[in-house]
Each structure stands twice: as structure tokens, then as C-alpha cells.
Amino acid sequence: MSVQSETVEIKDTPIKVKERIEKYLIKQKMTKASFARIVGISSNALGRFLGQDEPRGDNQTFEASYLYFRQLKAEKKARKAKKRKMRSAVSDNEKAAEAAAKRAKSLTDACAEGYKLLNEHYFLPFLTEASDALADALATFNDPVKRRAASDTWTENLTPLEELLMLIDFEPLKAAFPDYTGESAPALPFSVAFMELPPPERLARPAQEAAHKTAVEGWRAWTRLVADATTLRSWFGEGKTAPPNRLNAPLTQPPARIAFEVDQAEPKDEKRSAADAKAEIDDVDHTRCCLNRVHAFRSLYAAN
């Protein structure tokens, strides 16, 4: 570190500077010659300054050493300021992450009932509890006052799921998830069967198939959800009359899953097993809905 000569007010006494030099040499395990070279003075001048019991201020060592220590202090202060800034940045990031987590939790809490109903009965694989779009869509359902006011216009008492389908605003969800909520099913991203691919290209196929499976099944679940909501709104809107002996929602059969064969590019629909059907009923209390679906849409399920 070179010390530039400058006119400066020196606030230390020569004795104080001498003490700082001696402590610095011991702490840094530095020779006098090295120190003299760093601050830009001669070894003789440094030796005379340190050899005096009461050194004089007219020795070149006094000013050069003072400037050197002042520069060290300024650099140390700058490093501390940089560390404080970095800690502050980390703290700001942590605060932002904490705020995001709180927001996600508040969205989750606000959406919990509606999300549970949607997930259990329709299972939209792209939808999450902490979705802003879901919170917007469930705004009326989550507001007891608005929910009660809306229910006064319905022609009969509805299940919570049916209330949700009557109240939910689908537009925020459509805007947030256009890949899953379009008018037609997602297009197949490839046209060649797995076995027809060159071996190096086969590595990427499982991920492509999984993504397409999620997209198609999500779109089918969404289409079913909208169809049921549309039917319910045609039945229970103000002045409407529901058909006698109607089923409780869900009103349409669960969509078939899709599966890929290694020798075919196009996926095929896959029936659920009877065990799957039983699990769908046993996992949650779907006595009023999915049990009816199994009986009403028996052809969807494969025999054991």
C-alpha cells in the first residue's frame, strides 16, 4: 500500500504515532525496513523516529506513518460497510422470502376448503393451494357473507362442492393456466414411437411423455369441472328448476388416464382398476358423489 503525500491535519502526537508503529510491527511480524518501504520513507528516518523517547514531529516518519494508519482505518471501515451492506441484502432477501411464505400460507388458509374440494373430486394437477389465481377464483366462496347472499338465490340447498361450482370464477384460472384450460386438448409434442427413436434420443422421451400426460389429464379434469359447473348453473340459477332425482356433483364421469406404449406414438386411454375405484371412495368421504359415479359410469372401470 503506497501512501500519497498530502497536506492534512494530524490529530495524533508523535509519541502516539510511535506507539502505533511499534504495536503494528509486532502484530504484523513486520521488519522496520518493510514498514519504511510501505509508507515511503527511509529506514534511517524510521530508525531515528523510533529511537527517540520523545520523537519530534518534523521527522518525515511522523506524517507518512500517520497517513498510512489513517488509510488502513479507512479501508477497514469500507470493508465493514460492505459487509453490513451484504448482511442487509441477505436480510432483505430473508424478509422477502418470509413475506412470500406468509403470503403463501395466507393463500393456502384462505383457499383450503375450496382447494380440498377441487382436489378431491376433480384433481387438477396444475393447481396449487398457494396460487393467486385460485385465491381470486375462490374469493366469493371464501367470503361467508357473499356466499350466504348468493345461496339465497338458489332453488334448493346444495352441497359445499356444488356451492363452490356455482360461485367459482373460472376466468382467473383460465388466464393463469392457459396450457391446461384451452378449448382443445394439448397437442402431442412428438409423432414417433419410442422404439422408432435412435437410442440417444430415447433418454428424453420419458420426461416428454410425463409432461404430456400431466397436460392431457389436467385438461380433461378442467373440462369436466367446467362442464359440471355449467350444468349446475343451468339448474340452480335464479328461477331455474333442477331435474328430479338428480345426482349430487360431480355430475360427469372421472376422465380416463392416458398411458404410452413403446411401439406407439399416440397414447391410449387407460381404465381405472376396480381397486382404484375403491381407493377413490375410501380415501375420503365421497359416499354422496364418487360412489354414485362408480355405479353410474361402471364402464369406466376395468374388472379385476
C-alpha positions as CSV (number, residue, x, y, z in Angstrom):
1,M,0.0,0.0,0.0
2,S,1.6,3.3,-1.0
3,V,0.8,6.4,0.9
4,Q,0.3,9.6,-1.2
5,S,1.7,12.8,0.2
6,E,-1.0,15.3,1.1
7,T,-1.5,18.3,3.3
8,V,-3.6,17.1,6.2
9,E,-4.3,18.0,9.8
10,I,-2.6,15.4,12.0
11,K,-4.6,14.7,15.1
12,D,-2.1,12.3,16.8
13,T,1.0,13.3,18.7
14,P,4.5,11.9,17.6
15,I,4.5,9.7,20.7
16,K,1.1,8.2,19.8
17,V,2.3,7.5,16.2
18,K,5.4,5.9,17.5
19,E,3.4,3.6,19.8
20,R,1.1,2.6,16.9
21,I,4.1,1.8,14.7
22,E,5.7,-0.4,17.4
23,K,2.4,-2.3,18.0
24,Y,1.8,-2.7,14.3
25,L,5.3,-4.1,13.7
26,I,4.7,-6.7,16.5
27,K,1.2,-7.6,15.4
28,Q,2.1,-7.9,11.7
29,K,5.5,-9.5,12.4
30,M,7.0,-6.9,10.1
31,T,10.5,-5.6,9.9
32,K,11.3,-1.9,10.2
33,A,12.7,-1.9,6.7
34,S,9.5,-3.4,5.3
35,F,7.4,-0.8,7.1
36,A,9.6,2.0,5.8
37,R,9.3,0.8,2.3
38,I,5.5,0.6,2.5
39,V,5.0,4.1,3.9
40,G,7.6,5.5,1.5
41,I,10.3,6.7,4.0
42,S,13.9,5.8,4.5
43,S,14.9,3.2,7.1
44,N,17.2,5.7,8.7
45,A,14.4,8.2,9.2
46,L,12.2,5.4,10.7
47,G,15.0,4.3,13.0
48,R,15.7,7.8,14.3
49,F,12.0,8.3,14.9
50,L,11.5,5.1,16.9
51,G,14.8,5.6,18.7
52,Q,13.8,8.8,20.4
53,D,12.0,8.8,23.7
54,E,10.0,11.9,22.7
55,P,10.2,11.9,18.8
56,R,9.8,15.2,17.0
57,G,7.0,16.0,14.6
58,D,9.4,17.3,11.9
59,N,10.7,13.9,11.1
60,Q,9.2,12.6,7.8
61,T,8.2,9.4,9.6
62,F,5.6,11.1,11.6
63,E,3.4,12.4,8.8
64,A,3.9,9.4,6.5
65,S,3.1,6.9,9.2
66,Y,0.0,8.9,10.3
67,L,-1.3,8.9,6.7
68,Y,-0.6,5.2,6.4
69,F,-2.6,4.3,9.6
70,R,-5.4,6.6,8.5
71,Q,-5.6,4.9,5.2
72,L,-5.7,1.5,6.9
73,K,-8.5,2.7,9.1
74,A,-10.5,4.0,6.1
75,E,-10.1,0.7,4.3
76,K,-11.2,-1.3,7.3
77,K,-14.2,1.0,7.6
78,A,-15.0,0.4,4.0
79,R,-14.8,-3.4,4.4
80,K,-17.2,-3.2,7.4
81,A,-19.6,-1.1,5.4
82,K,-19.5,-3.6,2.6
83,K,-20.2,-6.5,5.0
84,R,-23.1,-4.6,6.5
85,K,-24.5,-4.0,3.1
86,M,-24.2,-7.7,2.2
87,R,-25.8,-8.6,5.5
88,S,-28.5,-6.1,4.9
89,A,-29.1,-7.6,1.4
90,V,-29.3,-11.1,2.9
91,S,-31.6,-9.8,5.5
92,D,-33.8,-8.2,2.8
93,N,-33.9,-11.5,0.9
94,E,-34.8,-13.4,4.0
95,K,-37.5,-10.9,4.8
96,A,-38.8,-11.1,1.2
97,A,-38.8,-14.9,1.4
98,E,-40.5,-14.8,4.8
99,A,-43.2,-12.4,3.4
100,A,-43.7,-14.8,0.4
101,A,-44.0,-17.7,2.8
102,K,-46.6,-15.8,4.8
103,R,-48.5,-14.9,1.7
104,A,-48.4,-18.5,0.5
105,K,-49.7,-19.6,3.9
106,S,-52.5,-17.0,3.9
107,L,-53.5,-18.0,0.4
108,T,-53.4,-21.6,1.5
109,D,-55.5,-20.9,4.5
110,A,-58.0,-18.8,2.5
111,C,-58.2,-21.5,-0.2
112,A,-58.1,-24.5,2.0
113,E,-61.7,-25.6,1.9
114,G,-62.2,-24.9,-1.8
115,Y,-58.9,-26.4,-2.8
116,K,-59.7,-29.6,-0.8
117,L,-63.0,-29.9,-2.6
118,L,-61.5,-29.3,-6.1
119,N,-58.5,-31.6,-5.5
120,E,-60.5,-34.5,-4.0
121,H,-63.3,-34.5,-6.6
122,Y,-61.6,-33.2,-9.8
123,F,-57.8,-33.3,-9.1
124,L,-56.4,-30.6,-11.3
125,P,-52.7,-31.5,-11.3
126,F,-51.5,-27.9,-12.2
127,L,-53.4,-26.3,-9.4
128,T,-51.8,-25.4,-6.0
129,E,-53.2,-24.1,-2.8
130,A,-50.9,-21.1,-2.9
131,S,-52.0,-19.9,-6.3
132,D,-53.0,-16.3,-6.6
133,A,-55.4,-17.3,-9.4
134,L,-57.1,-19.9,-7.1
135,A,-57.5,-17.3,-4.4
136,D,-59.1,-14.9,-6.9
137,A,-61.3,-17.7,-8.2
138,L,-62.5,-18.7,-4.7
139,A,-63.0,-15.1,-3.5
140,T,-66.8,-15.4,-3.2
141,F,-66.7,-19.0,-1.9
142,N,-64.3,-18.0,0.8
143,D,-66.4,-15.0,1.9
144,P,-69.2,-16.1,4.2
145,V,-71.3,-13.0,3.6
146,K,-71.1,-13.2,-0.2
147,R,-71.6,-17.0,-0.1
148,R,-74.7,-16.6,2.0
149,A,-76.1,-13.9,-0.1
150,A,-75.6,-16.0,-3.3
151,S,-77.2,-19.0,-1.7
152,D,-80.4,-17.1,-1.2
153,T,-81.0,-17.1,-4.9
154,W,-80.7,-20.8,-5.4
155,T,-83.7,-23.0,-5.7
156,E,-82.6,-25.7,-3.2
157,N,-79.8,-26.5,-0.7
158,L,-76.6,-27.5,-2.3
159,T,-73.6,-29.5,-1.1
160,P,-70.4,-27.5,-0.4
161,L,-68.9,-28.8,-3.6
162,E,-72.0,-27.6,-5.6
163,E,-71.8,-24.2,-3.9
164,L,-68.2,-24.0,-5.0
165,L,-69.1,-24.8,-8.6
166,M,-71.9,-22.3,-8.5
167,L,-69.7,-19.5,-7.2
168,I,-66.2,-20.1,-8.5
169,D,-64.9,-17.6,-11.1
170,F,-63.1,-19.6,-13.8
171,E,-61.6,-16.6,-15.6
172,P,-58.6,-16.1,-13.3
173,L,-57.8,-19.8,-13.6
174,K,-58.1,-19.8,-17.4
175,A,-55.8,-16.8,-17.6
176,A,-53.2,-18.3,-15.2
177,F,-53.1,-21.8,-16.7
178,P,-53.7,-21.4,-20.5
179,D,-51.8,-24.6,-21.3
180,Y,-54.4,-26.6,-19.4
181,T,-57.6,-24.7,-19.9
182,G,-57.8,-24.2,-23.6
183,E,-60.6,-25.2,-25.9
184,S,-58.9,-28.3,-27.1
185,A,-56.6,-30.9,-25.6
186,P,-52.9,-30.3,-25.5
187,A,-51.2,-31.4,-28.8
188,L,-48.9,-34.4,-28.7
189,P,-45.3,-33.0,-28.8
190,F,-43.9,-35.9,-30.8
191,S,-45.0,-38.2,-33.6
192,V,-42.6,-41.1,-33.5
193,A,-43.0,-44.2,-31.2
194,F,-40.4,-44.8,-28.5
195,M,-39.0,-47.9,-30.2
196,E,-38.5,-46.0,-33.5
197,L,-36.2,-43.4,-31.9
198,P,-32.5,-43.6,-32.2
199,P,-31.1,-44.8,-28.8
200,P,-29.6,-41.4,-27.8
201,E,-33.0,-39.7,-28.3
202,R,-34.8,-42.2,-26.1
203,L,-33.4,-40.7,-22.9
204,A,-35.6,-37.6,-23.2
205,R,-38.8,-39.4,-24.1
206,P,-40.0,-40.4,-20.6
207,A,-39.9,-36.8,-19.4
208,Q,-41.8,-35.7,-22.6
209,E,-44.4,-38.4,-22.0
210,A,-44.9,-37.5,-18.3
211,A,-45.3,-33.8,-19.2
212,H,-47.9,-34.6,-21.9
213,K,-49.7,-37.0,-19.5
214,T,-50.0,-34.3,-16.9
215,A,-51.2,-31.8,-19.5
216,V,-53.8,-34.0,-21.0
217,E,-55.2,-35.3,-17.7
218,G,-55.2,-31.8,-16.3
219,W,-57.1,-30.6,-19.3
220,R,-59.6,-33.4,-19.0
221,A,-60.1,-32.7,-15.3
222,W,-60.6,-29.0,-16.1
223,T,-63.1,-29.7,-18.9
224,R,-65.0,-32.0,-16.5
225,L,-65.0,-29.3,-13.8
226,V,-66.3,-26.6,-16.2
227,A,-69.0,-28.9,-17.6
228,D,-70.3,-29.7,-14.1
229,A,-70.3,-26.1,-13.1
230,T,-72.2,-25.1,-16.3
231,T,-74.8,-27.8,-15.7
232,L,-75.3,-26.8,-12.1
233,R,-75.7,-23.1,-13.0
234,S,-78.3,-24.1,-15.6
235,W,-80.2,-26.0,-12.9
236,F,-79.9,-23.7,-9.9
237,G,-79.7,-20.2,-11.3
238,E,-82.5,-17.8,-10.1
239,G,-85.8,-19.1,-11.4
240,K,-84.3,-22.4,-12.6
241,T,-85.6,-25.9,-11.7
242,A,-83.3,-28.9,-11.2
243,P,-84.3,-32.2,-12.7
244,P,-85.9,-34.7,-10.3
245,N,-83.8,-37.4,-8.8
246,R,-80.6,-35.7,-9.8
247,L,-77.1,-36.9,-8.8
248,N,-75.0,-34.8,-6.5
249,A,-71.9,-33.3,-8.0
250,P,-69.6,-34.4,-9.6
251,L,-72.1,-34.9,-12.4
252,T,-69.8,-36.3,-15.1
253,Q,-67.6,-39.4,-15.0
254,P,-64.0,-39.1,-13.9
255,P,-61.8,-38.7,-17.0
256,A,-59.7,-41.7,-18.2
257,R,-56.0,-41.6,-17.6
258,I,-53.6,-42.0,-20.5
259,A,-50.7,-44.4,-21.0
260,F,-48.0,-44.8,-23.6
261,E,-46.9,-47.9,-25.3
262,V,-43.3,-48.3,-26.5
263,D,-44.4,-49.2,-30.1
264,Q,-47.0,-46.4,-30.5
265,A,-46.6,-42.7,-30.5
266,E,-50.2,-41.9,-29.7
267,P,-51.2,-42.6,-26.1
268,K,-54.2,-44.7,-25.2
269,D,-56.9,-44.2,-22.6
270,E,-56.4,-46.4,-19.6
271,K,-59.3,-47.6,-17.5
272,R,-59.0,-47.4,-13.7
273,S,-58.9,-50.7,-11.9
274,A,-61.6,-51.7,-9.5
275,A,-59.1,-51.3,-6.7
276,D,-58.5,-47.7,-7.9
277,A,-62.2,-47.1,-7.8
278,K,-62.5,-48.4,-4.3
279,A,-59.5,-46.3,-3.2
280,E,-61.1,-43.2,-4.6
281,I,-64.1,-43.9,-2.4
282,D,-62.2,-45.0,0.7
283,D,-59.6,-42.2,0.8
284,V,-62.2,-39.5,1.6
285,D,-65.9,-39.5,2.3
286,H,-67.3,-39.5,-1.2
287,T,-70.4,-41.5,-0.3
288,R,-72.7,-38.9,-1.9
289,C,-70.7,-38.4,-5.0
290,C,-68.0,-40.7,-6.2
291,L,-69.8,-43.8,-5.1
292,N,-72.6,-42.8,-7.4
293,R,-70.0,-42.1,-10.1
294,V,-68.7,-45.7,-9.9
295,H,-72.2,-47.1,-10.2
296,A,-73.3,-44.7,-12.9
297,F,-70.2,-44.9,-15.0
298,R,-69.3,-48.6,-14.4
299,S,-67.9,-48.9,-17.9
300,L,-65.1,-46.6,-17.0
301,Y,-63.7,-49.2,-14.6
302,A,-62.0,-52.4,-15.6
303,A,-62.9,-55.7,-13.9
304,N,-60.2,-57.3,-11.6
